[in-house]
Amino acid sequence: MKLMAQLAMVMNLDKCIGCHTCSVTCKQAWTNRGGMEYAWFNNVETRPGQGYPRQYQDQDRWKGGWTLNKRGRLTLRSGSRFKRLLNIFANPDLPTVDDYYQPWTYDYENLLSAPAMDTIPTARPKSLITGEDTAVTWGANWDDDLGGGPAQIGRDPLLARVSRQVKLEFQQTFMFYLPRICEHCLNPSCAASCPSGAIYKRSEDGIVLVDQDRCRGWRQCVTGCPYKKIYFNHRTGKAEKCTFCYPRVEVGIPTVCSETCVGRLRYLGVLLYDADAVLAAASTPHEHDLYPAQLGVFLNPHDPRVVAEAERAGVPGDWIEAAAVSPVYRLIVDYQVALPLHPEYRTMPMVWYVPPLSPMVDALTQTGHDGEAAGNLFGAIESMRIPVEYLAELFTAGDVAPVRAALRRLAAMRTHMRAVNLGEPTQPAVAASVGLSTREIEAMYRLLAIAKYEERYVIPSAAVSQAHRLDALATGCSLNGDGGPGMTAFDAVAEKFHLTDTNGAGPNGKNGRINLLNWDGRNIDGLFPARAGTNEGGGRAE
């Protein structure tokens, strides 16, 4: 057994309101510069929908992730090394800019400098790539809030896998939000696809990064990633991706998307796992067995034998302690209400999701029944507004049993806590029917509903003491200079970022940028850009 530790994330979809705050703050912190105008490390999709880029889940088209060959061995869906070598200069399996969208800004200068006239001046849309006038026809969240509409039926690749009856149900009432970032997989196909070896997984925390010095822009990683969360910077000729905000987590601060999430739906924590078991789990023959196989890779941080092995493997003590109180471990393993996104891609994703339950409760209430009574909820799961079959296509490779079990536990939690809050007698049989005790039900409720900041984000304090060493290890991924994406990792907490506008989208003299990467959620120091010649605003002097 080779024990390793990884930072992971869980998102509670019941609490996502589709406000896109996470997307905007991530954009501001990481991709707000020339060459990355179209890229969103974090985006929020409406389900059903085509997603971003369009129909990225159709791996028959995009050839992302892993598959099993005739001998049962794991191989990249994009083909053998020889096949990928033949395509290295002309890869046919790459999304085009139109599959993402043509990024644009508006001619704001015309609004500010137009002379007096009889008509109101307009700000025409202009392409951020060519600078020419453009027509806005698609965007990263173009089908936002259109889930279930007639235009979406047949365009979502997952809808083709469910019955005609389910499609009609979708068309009537179905919609929910799905935030997505890089999965920082245990078995990343992007890293295996890279001819230059520029993509690597850090042994310290499991974060997957791109070495900007080694990247040669072959873009094989874009094809290899089934989630399409690696982007090509057409200005620098390098690949870029979500970094899990490693400069922040190294000093004990949550990721920007977690810090700014309005719904408080994200959880960060440490998982201990057996690295030697990853290949066997990813090679599980039947797709329905991939979810339990990945659960079997995770190790119990409360087991003395696991703790002893972690110490022998050199895992810092603070990481072991953080794993023992990890909210991610509790949601994934203890309560088993969080599920992986598309385990059939065999990448072993490490960003998991609690499936949504609310629409079923609303639908029951509208029919005149008690929407939170255990008998009604359990019986209605099969006919809920968001069909179990669709959720299973997203989270369990089509196996409805784990989804049904997770939803039943969430329903049991609601029923039990309603009785507690109303002062009614509780029914231990409700918790027992889903394999939990009343104490576990109440602990799960606290974590999902009212958990404090420090309970949702359990980041090892040892990361602070390792910040200098980790920063040195990540110099290959450094983000500095004109030849790189535009930022550099900060030195512990004292060294601050300084961002500038590189695409000229704002009027002259107003190109200062709010620096969200510095923000620790406690004060505004370093958040706002300074005025020229001053330190006002907490930033550096221009």
RODO-2510 file (C-alpha; in nm, 4 decimals, decimal comma):
residues 542
     n   res          X          Y          Z
     1     m     0,0000     0,0000     0,0000
     2     k     0,1224     0,3452    -0,0926
     3     l    -0,0638     0,5965     0,1211
     4     m    -0,1050     0,9510    -0,0084
     5     a    -0,3152     1,2545     0,0821
     6     q    -0,5177     1,4820    -0,1418
     7     l    -0,7251     1,7944    -0,1042
     8     a    -1,0737     1,7361    -0,2436
     9     m    -1,4003     1,9251    -0,2831
    10     v    -1,7685     1,8434    -0,2419
    11     m    -2,0511     2,0644    -0,3746
    12     n    -2,4085     2,0467    -0,2435
    13     l    -2,6252     2,1031    -0,5516
    14     d    -2,9339     2,1596    -0,3387
    15     k    -2,7857     2,4951    -0,2373
    16     c    -2,6621     2,6262    -0,5721
    17     i    -2,8735     2,9210    -0,6908
    18     g    -2,6924     2,9731    -1,0208
    19     c    -2,5639     3,3201    -0,9338
    20     h    -2,2266     3,2601    -1,1079
    21     t    -2,0377     3,4451    -0,8347
    22     c    -1,7849     3,1626    -0,8216
    23     s    -1,7303     3,1869    -1,1968
    24     v    -1,6793     3,5630    -1,1956
    25     t    -1,4399     3,5653    -0,9000
    26     c    -1,2377     3,2784    -1,0448
    27     k    -1,2268     3,4602    -1,3776
    28     q    -1,1059     3,7757    -1,2060
    29     a    -0,8356     3,5911    -1,0135
    30     w    -0,7015     3,3475    -1,2722
    31     t    -0,8021     3,4117    -1,6348
    32     n    -0,8515     3,7852    -1,6577
    33     r    -0,5853     3,8495    -1,9203
    34     g    -0,5079     3,8287    -2,2894
    35     g    -0,5280     3,4864    -2,4489
    36     m    -0,7685     3,3469    -2,1888
    37     e    -1,0754     3,5569    -2,2607
    38     y    -1,2826     3,2511    -2,3503
    39     a    -1,1607     3,0337    -2,0620
    40     w    -1,3550     2,9745    -1,7414
    41     f    -1,1754     2,7563    -1,4884
    42     n    -1,5037     2,7562    -1,2951
    43     n    -1,8370     2,7625    -1,4746
    44     v    -2,1956     2,6935    -1,3689
    45     e    -2,4090     2,4930    -1,6094
    46     t    -2,7858     2,4528    -1,6235
    47     r    -2,8990     2,0933    -1,6476
    48     p    -3,0189     1,9758    -1,8900
    49     g    -2,8102     2,1704    -2,1355
    50     q    -2,5202     2,1473    -2,3736
    51     g    -2,2610     2,2621    -2,1224
    52     y    -1,9318     2,4384    -2,1848
    53     p    -1,7821     2,3709    -2,4314
    54     r    -2,0897     2,2546    -2,6183
    55     q    -2,1654     1,8842    -2,5661
    56     y    -1,8350     1,8203    -2,3889
    57     q    -1,9827     1,5022    -2,2401
    58     d    -2,0028     1,3327    -2,5800
    59     q    -1,6818     1,1324    -2,5630
    60     d    -1,7603     0,9475    -2,8844
    61     r    -1,6913     1,2845    -3,0441
    62     w    -1,4199     1,4338    -2,8227
    63     k    -1,2313     1,1145    -2,7233
    64     g    -1,1643     1,2217    -2,3639
    65     g    -1,0843     1,0069    -2,0621
    66     w    -0,9914     0,6392    -2,0445
    67     t    -1,1392     0,3197    -2,1794
    68     l    -1,0577    -0,0507    -2,1573
    69     n    -0,9015    -0,2225    -2,4562
    70     k    -0,9817    -0,5755    -2,5693
    71     r    -0,7387    -0,7156    -2,3130
    72     g    -0,9045    -0,5247    -2,0305
    73     r    -0,6191    -0,2793    -1,9911
    74     l    -0,6680     0,0894    -1,9341
    75     t    -0,5918     0,3019    -2,2392
    76     l    -0,6635     0,6566    -2,3456
    77     r    -0,9800     0,6948    -2,5483
    78     s    -0,7890     0,9226    -2,7866
    79     g    -0,5821     0,6229    -2,8966
    80     s    -0,2367     0,4766    -2,8643
    81     r     0,0833     0,6775    -2,8456
    82     f     0,1477     0,6170    -3,2123
    83     k    -0,1982     0,7402    -3,3126
    84     r    -0,1623     1,0507    -3,0988
    85     l     0,1813     1,1127    -3,2468
    86     l     0,0299     1,1105    -3,5943
    87     n    -0,2240     1,3702    -3,4804
    88     i     0,0193     1,5871    -3,2907
    89     f     0,0261     1,8625    -3,5538
    90     a    -0,3392     1,8327    -3,6611
    91     n    -0,5572     1,6998    -3,3824
    92     p    -0,9101     1,6364    -3,5173
    93     d    -1,0655     1,5977    -3,1716
    94     l    -1,0275     1,9543    -3,0447
    95     p    -1,3172     2,1870    -2,9669
    96     t    -1,3096     2,5027    -3,1755
    97     v    -1,3544     2,8559    -3,0451
    98     d    -1,7162     2,8362    -3,1579
    99     d    -1,7657     2,5260    -2,9406
   100     y    -1,6568     2,7404    -2,6465
   101     y    -1,7708     3,0829    -2,7651
   102     q    -1,6300     3,3893    -2,9368
   103     p    -1,5343     3,6102    -2,6402
   104     w    -1,6437     3,9694    -2,6672
   105     t    -1,6456     4,3022    -2,4959
   106     y    -1,8313     4,6217    -2,5813
   107     d    -1,7124     4,9473    -2,7319
   108     y    -1,7459     5,1392    -2,4071
   109     e    -1,5141     5,4119    -2,5322
   110     n    -1,7801     5,5111    -2,7830
   111     l    -2,0241     5,5695    -2,4983
   112     l    -1,7759     5,7911    -2,3152
   113     s    -1,6330     5,9885    -2,6066
   114     a    -1,9228     6,0155    -2,8525
   115     p    -2,0065     6,3784    -2,9424
   116     a    -2,3485     6,5312    -2,8832
   117     m    -2,6021     6,3786    -3,1207
   118     d    -2,9735     6,3286    -3,1642
   119     t    -2,9552     5,9531    -3,1070
   120     i    -2,8203     5,7577    -2,8113
   121     p    -2,4685     5,6203    -2,8747
   122     t    -2,4297     5,2448    -2,8586
   123     a    -2,1544     5,0091    -2,7462
   124     r    -2,1194     4,7546    -3,0238
   125     p    -1,9921     4,4058    -2,9319
   126     k    -1,6317     4,3503    -3,0357
   127     s    -1,4359     4,0265    -3,0450
   128     l    -1,1661     4,0045    -2,7791
   129     i    -0,9611     3,7906    -3,0169
   130     t    -0,9709     3,9946    -3,3381
   131     g    -1,0890     4,3307    -3,2053
   132     e    -1,3440     4,3509    -3,4873
   133     d    -1,7208     4,3912    -3,4599
   134     t    -1,8875     4,0578    -3,3867
   135     a    -2,2304     3,9039    -3,3450
   136     v    -2,3000     3,7489    -3,0053
   137     t    -2,4430     3,4020    -3,0721
   138     w    -2,3129     3,1790    -2,7905
   139     g    -2,1535     3,2029    -2,4475
   140     a    -2,0266     3,0007    -2,1542
   141     n    -2,3717     3,0074    -1,9917
   142     w    -2,5833     3,0742    -2,2981
   143     d    -2,8499     2,8167    -2,2037
   144     d    -2,8609     2,9399    -1,8445
   145     d    -3,2034     2,8752    -1,6828
   146     l    -3,3316     2,7029    -1,9989
   147     g    -3,3244     2,3476    -1,8598
   148     g    -3,6065     2,1331    -1,9943
   149     g    -3,6984     2,3764    -2,2687
   150     p    -3,7782     2,2396    -2,6142
   151     a    -3,4523     2,3768    -2,7560
   152     q    -3,2501     2,1659    -2,5135
   153     i    -3,4176     1,8303    -2,5719
   154     g    -3,1836     1,6231    -2,7842
   155     r    -2,8838     1,8562    -2,7437
   156     d    -2,7778     1,7338    -2,4018
   157     p    -2,5697     1,4172    -2,4664
   158     l    -2,7067     1,2561    -2,1505
   159     l    -3,0667     1,2812    -2,2667
   160     a    -2,9966     1,0349    -2,5460
   161     r    -2,9281     0,7693    -2,2829
   162     v    -3,2592     0,7901    -2,0998
   163     s    -3,6077     0,6889    -2,2020
   164     r    -3,8532     0,8886    -2,4107
   165     q    -4,0812     0,9184    -2,1092
   166     v    -3,8065     1,0817    -1,9020
   167     k    -3,7391     1,3335    -2,1792
   168     l    -4,1021     1,4418    -2,1692
   169     e    -4,0839     1,4825    -1,7928
   170     f    -3,7735     1,6992    -1,8356
   171     q    -3,9534     1,9189    -2,0847
   172     q    -4,2186     1,9982    -1,8248
   173     t    -4,0347     2,0908    -1,5060
   174     f    -3,6709     1,9883    -1,4882
   175     m    -3,3762     2,2191    -1,4111
   176     f    -3,0843     2,2451    -1,1696
   177     y    -2,7372     2,4018    -1,1612
   178     l    -2,4066     2,2185    -1,1870
   179     p    -2,0878     2,4135    -1,0965
   180     r    -1,7739     2,2626    -1,2492
   181     i    -1,4000     2,2991    -1,1978
   182     c    -1,1060     2,0744    -1,2800
   183     e    -1,1559     1,7404    -1,1047
   184     h    -0,7872     1,7037    -1,0007
   185     c    -0,8285     1,3350    -1,0692
   186     l    -0,6417     1,0469    -0,9097
   187     n    -0,5892     0,9050    -1,2593
   188     p    -0,5689     1,2181    -1,4779
   189     s    -0,5977     1,1453    -1,8487
   190     c    -0,4734     1,4962    -1,9303
   191     a    -0,1354     1,4143    -1,7777
   192     a    -0,1144     1,0861    -1,9658
   193     s    -0,1998     1,2629    -2,2927
   194     c     0,0703     1,5296    -2,2690
   195     p     0,3648     1,4519    -2,5048
   196     s     0,5891     1,6957    -2,3172
   197     g     0,5209     1,5637    -1,9673
   198     a     0,4238     1,9159    -1,8626
   199     i     0,1172     1,8133    -1,6606
   200     y     0,1891     1,6637    -1,3221
   201     k     0,0082     1,5740    -1,0026
   202     r     0,1703     1,7118    -0,6867
   203     s     0,2479     1,4399    -0,4371
   204     e     0,2027     1,6848    -0,1474
   205     d    -0,1664     1,7578    -0,2004
   206     g    -0,2787     1,5907    -0,5228
   207     i    -0,3332     1,9152    -0,7137
   208     v    -0,2847     1,8748    -1,0906
   209     l    -0,0822     2,1560    -1,2496
   210     v     0,0723     2,2493    -1,5836
   211     d     0,4457     2,3194    -1,5933
   212     q     0,4488     2,6337    -1,8060
   213     d     0,8184     2,5954    -1,8872
   214     r     0,7773     2,2436    -2,0270
   215     c     0,4444     2,2962    -2,2053
   216     r     0,4869     2,3116    -2,5829
   217     g     0,1232     2,3762    -2,6706
   218     w     0,0498     2,0422    -2,8393
   219     r    -0,3054     2,0572    -2,6989
   220     q    -0,3295     1,6804    -2,6620
   221     c    -0,4312     1,7441    -2,3017
   222     v    -0,7405     1,9344    -2,4188
   223     t    -0,8523     1,6222    -2,6029
   224     g    -0,7500     1,3915    -2,3184
   225     c    -0,9504     1,5734    -2,0491
   226     p    -1,3100     1,4440    -2,0675
   227     y    -1,4344     1,7394    -1,8617
   228     k    -1,2680     1,9860    -2,1013
   229     k    -1,1172     2,1824    -1,8156
   230     i    -0,7819     2,2527    -1,9814
   231     y    -0,7610     2,5547    -2,2078
   232     f    -0,5118     2,6695    -2,4680
   233     n    -0,3823     3,0231    -2,4269
   234     h    -0,3559     3,1410    -2,7865
   235     r    -0,1385     3,4318    -2,6780
   236     t     0,1298     3,2432    -2,4867
   237     g     0,0994     2,9103    -2,6707
   238     k     0,0612     2,7255    -2,3382
   239     a    -0,2072     2,5107    -2,1776
   240     e    -0,3709     2,6355    -1,8596
   241     k    -0,6169     2,4899    -1,6117
   242     c    -0,7712     2,5284    -1,2682
   243     t    -0,4941     2,5260    -1,0078
   244     f    -0,7211     2,4610    -0,7069
   245     c    -0,5937     2,8056    -0,5997
   246     y    -0,2761     2,6403    -0,4721
   247     p    -0,1189     2,9709    -0,3557
   248     r    -0,4193     3,0156    -0,1282
   249     v    -0,4570     2,6625     0,0072
   250     e    -0,0837     2,6449     0,0765
   251     v    -0,1341     2,9143     0,3381
   252     g    -0,4614     2,7774     0,4738
   253     i    -0,7079     2,9894     0,2728
   254     p    -0,9909     2,8247     0,0734
   255     t    -1,0111     2,8454    -0,3034
   256     v    -1,1562     3,1659    -0,4480
   257     c    -1,4690     2,9859    -0,5719
   258     s    -1,5281     2,8396    -0,2243
   259     e    -1,4570     3,1658    -0,0432
   260     t    -1,7017     3,3673    -0,2518
   261     c    -1,9788     3,1068    -0,2920
   262     v    -2,3080     3,2753    -0,2016
   263     g    -2,4892     2,9493    -0,1280
   264     r    -2,2085     2,8089     0,0896
   265     l    -2,2350     2,4856    -0,1015
   266     r    -1,8652     2,3950    -0,1220
   267     y    -1,6618     2,1866     0,1204
   268     l    -1,2848     2,1397     0,1248
   269     g    -1,0972     1,8681     0,3061
   270     v    -0,8290     1,5992     0,2984
   271     l    -0,8743     1,2422     0,1827
   272     l    -0,6214     0,9664     0,2448
   273     y    -0,6037     0,7060    -0,0298
   274     d    -0,4051     0,4066    -0,1481
   275     a    -0,2194     0,5130    -0,4617
   276     d    -0,1390     0,1503    -0,5464
   277     a    -0,5119     0,0730    -0,5714
   278     v    -0,5970     0,3510    -0,8175
   279     l    -0,5080     0,1617    -1,1361
   280     a    -0,7068    -0,1451    -1,0369
   281     a    -1,0068     0,0695    -0,9410
   282     a    -0,9943     0,2638    -1,2684
   283     s    -0,9702    -0,0656    -1,4596
   284     t    -1,2905    -0,2069    -1,3084
   285     p    -1,4622    -0,3842    -1,6000
   286     h    -1,8239    -0,2819    -1,5385
   287     e    -1,8958     0,0907    -1,5328
   288     h    -2,1560     0,0519    -1,2569
   289     d    -1,8800    -0,0755    -1,0277
   290     l    -1,6522     0,2264    -1,0750
   291     y    -1,8163     0,4348    -0,8014
   292     p    -1,7826     0,1680    -0,5275
   293     a    -1,4336     0,0886    -0,6589
   294     q    -1,3248     0,4480    -0,6035
   295     l    -1,4809     0,4448    -0,2565
   296     g    -1,2604     0,1448    -0,1835
   297     v    -0,9490     0,3487    -0,2684
   298     f    -1,0121     0,5926     0,0178
   299     l    -0,8690     0,5016     0,3582
   300     n    -1,0275     0,5484     0,6993
   301     p    -0,8362     0,8261     0,8826
   302     h    -0,9719     0,6976     1,2160
   303     d    -0,8098     0,3557     1,1718
   304     p    -0,4884     0,3378     1,3823
   305     r    -0,3262     0,1235     1,1132
   306     v    -0,3958     0,3887     0,8501
   307     v    -0,2597     0,6600     1,0785
   308     a     0,0565     0,4588     1,1396
   309     e     0,1004     0,3991     0,7664
   310     a     0,0472     0,7692     0,6980
   311     e     0,3200     0,8573     0,9453
   312     r     0,5561     0,6071     0,7830
   313     a     0,4734     0,7544     0,4407
   314     g     0,5777     1,0983     0,5626
   315     v     0,2320     1,2571     0,5655
   316     p     0,2538     1,5568     0,8034
   317     g     0,0722     1,5240     1,1324
   318     d    -0,1540     1,8183     1,0613
   319     w    -0,2667     1,6540     0,7391
   320     i    -0,3539     1,3356     0,9263
   321     e    -0,5485     1,5366     1,1837
   322     a    -0,7274     1,7299     0,9078
   323     a    -0,8229     1,4033     0,7374
   324     a    -0,9820     1,2817     1,0622
   325     v    -1,2220     1,5804     1,0679
   326     s    -1,2542     1,6236     0,6922
   327     p    -1,6061     1,7252     0,5833
   328     v    -1,5290     1,5762     0,2437
   329     y    -1,4605     1,2326     0,3923
   330     r    -1,7798     1,2456     0,5949
   331     l    -1,9975     1,3335     0,2961
   332     i    -1,8308     1,0884     0,0577
   333     v    -1,7552     0,7879     0,2759
   334     d    -1,9393     0,8120     0,6093
   335     y    -2,2758     0,9363     0,4842
   336     q    -2,2312     0,8439     0,1152
   337     v    -2,4470     1,1312    -0,0067
   338     a    -2,1780     1,2795    -0,2353
   339     l    -2,1157     1,1199    -0,5746
   340     p    -1,8421     1,1591    -0,8427
   341     l    -1,9012     1,3331    -1,1751
   342     h    -1,8918     1,0826    -1,4607
   343     p    -1,6949     0,7959    -1,3059
   344     e    -1,7246     0,6163    -1,6403
   345     y    -1,4431     0,8397    -1,7679
   346     r    -1,2188     0,6340    -1,5342
   347     t    -1,0138     0,9342    -1,4246
   348     m    -1,1128     0,8912    -1,0563
   349     p    -1,2409     1,2498    -1,0070
   350     m    -1,1889     1,4252    -0,6744
   351     v    -1,4644     1,6875    -0,6959
   352     w    -1,7893     1,5219    -0,5829
   353     y    -2,1524     1,6335    -0,5689
   354     v    -2,4492     1,5964    -0,3360
   355     p    -2,7436     1,5432    -0,5772
   356     p    -3,0388     1,7857    -0,5606
   357     l    -3,3555     1,6899    -0,3752
   358     s    -3,5558     2,0130    -0,3451
   359     p    -3,7710     1,9878    -0,6596
   360     m    -3,9253     1,6638    -0,5349
   361     v    -4,0284     1,8292    -0,2091
   362     d    -4,1867     2,1200    -0,3952
   363     a    -4,3729     1,8882    -0,6305
   364     l    -4,5176     1,6874    -0,3429
   365     t    -4,6273     2,0000    -0,1602
   366     q    -4,8088     2,1276    -0,4676
   367     t    -5,0139     1,8082    -0,4845
   368     g    -5,1459     1,8675    -0,1322
   369     h    -4,9269     1,6057     0,0378
   370     d    -4,6798     1,6646     0,3180
   371     g    -4,3618     1,7277     0,1197
   372     e    -4,1267     1,6273     0,4021
   373     a    -4,2980     1,3236     0,5512
   374     a    -4,0748     1,0170     0,5260
   375     g    -4,3355     0,7939     0,3658
   376     n    -4,4197     1,0484     0,0994
   377     l    -4,0575     1,1365     0,0218
   378     f    -3,9322     0,7804     0,0006
   379     g    -4,2207     0,6814    -0,2230
   380     a    -4,1792     0,9822    -0,4506
   381     i    -3,8069     0,9508    -0,5213
   382     e    -3,8773     0,7370    -0,8261
   383     s    -4,1139     1,0008    -0,9674
   384     m    -3,9282     1,3142    -0,8616
   385     r    -3,9101     1,6138    -1,0944
   386     i    -3,5409     1,5529    -1,1541
   387     p    -3,5500     1,1892    -1,2676
   388     v    -3,3150     0,9518    -1,0913
   389     e    -3,2071     0,8155    -1,4293
   390     y    -3,0651     1,1512    -1,5345
   391     l    -2,8759     1,1988    -1,2085
   392     a    -2,7383     0,8471    -1,2453
   393     e    -2,6040     0,9338    -1,5918
   394     l    -2,4204     1,2274    -1,4344
   395     f    -2,2858     1,0728    -1,1162
   396     t    -2,2863     0,6920    -1,1210
   397     a    -2,2433     0,5836    -1,4851
   398     g    -2,6152     0,5087    -1,5111
   399     d    -2,6524     0,3033    -1,1919
   400     v    -2,9615     0,4374    -1,0136
   401     a    -2,9069     0,2494    -0,6852
   402     p    -2,6389     0,4820    -0,5322
   403     v    -2,8338     0,7915    -0,6392
   404     r    -3,1521     0,6546    -0,4893
   405     a    -2,9681     0,5708    -0,1663
   406     a    -2,8196     0,9223    -0,1416
   407     l    -3,1577     1,0859    -0,2029
   408     r    -3,3235     0,8632     0,0576
   409     r    -3,0667     0,9715     0,3151
   410     l    -3,1237     1,3360     0,2336
   411     a    -3,4984     1,2807     0,2588
   412     a    -3,4588     1,1039     0,5927
   413     m    -3,2512     1,3947     0,7211
   414     r    -3,5239     1,6422     0,6305
   415     t    -3,7955     1,4345     0,7923
   416     h    -3,5999     1,3813     1,1134
   417     m    -3,4912     1,7435     1,1488
   418     r    -3,8419     1,8717     1,0867
   419     a    -3,9617     1,6634     1,3814
   420     v    -3,6764     1,7980     1,5951
   421     n    -3,7417     2,1614     1,5012
   422     l    -4,1178     2,1330     1,5563
   423     g    -4,0764     1,9542     1,8885
   424     e    -4,2476     1,6416     1,7592
   425     p    -4,1422     1,2873     1,8562
   426     t    -3,8585     1,1632     1,6371
   427     q    -3,8707     0,8278     1,4623
   428     p    -3,5411     0,6373     1,4928
   429     a    -3,6749     0,3928     1,2383
   430     v    -3,6496     0,6635     0,9703
   431     a    -3,2742     0,6971     1,0204
   432     a    -3,2313     0,3220     1,0543
   433     s    -3,4102     0,2659     0,7237
   434     v    -3,1287     0,4472     0,5412
   435     g    -2,8463     0,2894     0,7414
   436     l    -2,7770     0,5825     0,9729
   437     s    -2,8331     0,6578     1,3411
   438     t    -3,0230     0,9646     1,4596
   439     r    -2,6932     1,1070     1,5814
   440     e    -2,5409     1,0669     1,2341
   441     i    -2,8512     1,2221     1,0757
   442     e    -2,8175     1,5291     1,2977
   443     a    -2,4431     1,5547     1,2307
   444     m    -2,5092     1,5358     0,8568
   445     y    -2,7720     1,8078     0,8902
   446     r    -2,5305     2,0354     1,0717
   447     l    -2,2658     1,9845     0,8055
   448     l    -2,4989     2,0384     0,5108
   449     a    -2,7134     2,3162     0,6549
   450     i    -2,5491     2,5241     0,9269
   451     a    -2,1807     2,4324     0,9365
   452     k    -1,9435     2,7150     1,0281
   453     y    -1,6652     2,8375     0,8025
   454     e    -1,3985     2,6300     0,9760
   455     e    -1,6152     2,3178     0,9527
   456     r    -1,6692     2,3515     0,5777
   457     y    -1,3071     2,4320     0,4953
   458     v    -1,0659     2,2032     0,6798
   459     i    -0,7318     2,2899     0,5221
   460     p    -0,4223     2,1532     0,6981
   461     s    -0,2305     2,4177     0,8852
   462     a     0,0852     2,2290     0,7900
   463     a     0,0389     2,3831     0,4463
   464     v     0,1557     2,7132     0,5936
   465     s     0,4862     2,5685     0,7097
   466     q     0,5341     2,4011     0,3701
   467     a     0,4452     2,7066     0,1647
   468     h     0,8038     2,8000     0,0797
   469     r     0,8945     2,4448    -0,0213
   470     l     0,5770     2,3932    -0,2248
   471     d     0,6248     2,7250    -0,3976
   472     a     0,9749     2,6176    -0,5006
   473     l     0,8383     2,2875    -0,6334
   474     a     0,5766     2,4729    -0,8372
   475     t     0,8163     2,7126    -1,0067
   476     g     0,7578     2,5182    -1,3279
   477     c     0,3965     2,6273    -1,3006
   478     s     0,4884     2,9823    -1,2160
   479     l     0,2576     3,2397    -1,3636
   480     n     0,4923     3,5313    -1,4153
   481     g     0,6132     3,7481    -1,6982
   482     d     0,4802     3,8221    -2,0421
   483     g     0,5504     3,4674    -2,1549
   484     g     0,3255     3,3183    -1,8870
   485     p    -0,0325     3,3642    -1,7810
   486     g     0,0419     3,6778    -1,5807
   487     m     0,0865     3,5992    -1,2105
   488     t     0,3376     3,4396    -0,9778
   489     a     0,2835     3,2272    -0,6689
   490     f     0,3016     3,4320    -0,3515
   491     d     0,5485     3,3752    -0,0731
   492     a     0,3444     3,2721     0,2335
   493     v     0,0931     3,5406     0,3299
   494     a     0,3046     3,8521     0,3118
   495     e     0,3766     3,8524    -0,0622
   496     k     0,0743     3,9891    -0,2489
   497     f    -0,0374     3,9561    -0,6080
   498     h    -0,0635     4,2546    -0,8359
   499     l    -0,2971     4,2134    -1,1308
   500     t    -0,3351     4,4462    -1,4270
   501     d    -0,5731     4,4542    -1,7173
   502     t    -0,4022     4,3128    -2,0255
   503     n    -0,6845     4,3076    -2,2737
   504     g    -0,7692     4,6788    -2,2718
   505     a    -1,1375     4,6138    -2,2200
   506     g    -1,1885     4,9116    -1,9895
   507     p    -1,1588     5,2829    -2,0650
   508     n    -0,8170     5,4459    -2,0385
   509     g    -0,7214     5,5238    -1,6817
   510     k    -0,9714     5,2744    -1,5412
   511     n    -0,7921     4,9483    -1,5980
   512     g    -0,7129     4,8690    -1,2323
   513     r    -0,8378     4,5293    -1,1280
   514     i    -0,9769     4,4038    -0,7979
   515     n    -0,7326     4,1437    -0,6665
   516     l    -0,9455     3,8528    -0,5428
   517     l    -0,6536     3,6121    -0,5153
   518     n    -0,5261     3,8069    -0,2142
   519     w    -0,8581     3,8133    -0,0329
   520     d    -0,8749     3,6033     0,2847
   521     g    -1,2408     3,6791     0,3553
   522     r    -1,1615     3,8692     0,6746
   523     n    -1,0709     4,2206     0,5569
   524     i    -1,0124     4,4193     0,2387
   525     d    -0,6337     4,4527     0,2669
   526     g    -0,4826     4,3906    -0,0747
   527     l    -0,8226     4,3467    -0,2367
   528     f    -0,8637     4,6776    -0,4201
   529     p    -0,6058     4,8291    -0,6589
   530     a    -0,4221     5,1355    -0,5391
   531     r    -0,4567     5,4722    -0,7013
   532     a    -0,1594     5,5974    -0,8975
   533     g     0,1225     5,7055    -0,6690
   534     t    -0,0490     5,5915    -0,3489
   535     n    -0,1002     5,2833    -0,1380
   536     e    -0,4653     5,3657    -0,0949
   537     g    -0,6960     5,0685    -0,1307
   538     g    -0,4602     4,8149     0,0216
   539     g    -0,2722     4,7468    -0,3045
   540     r     0,0689     4,8466    -0,4321
   541     a     0,1387     5,1896    -0,5767
   542     e     0,1143     5,2077    -0,9525
***
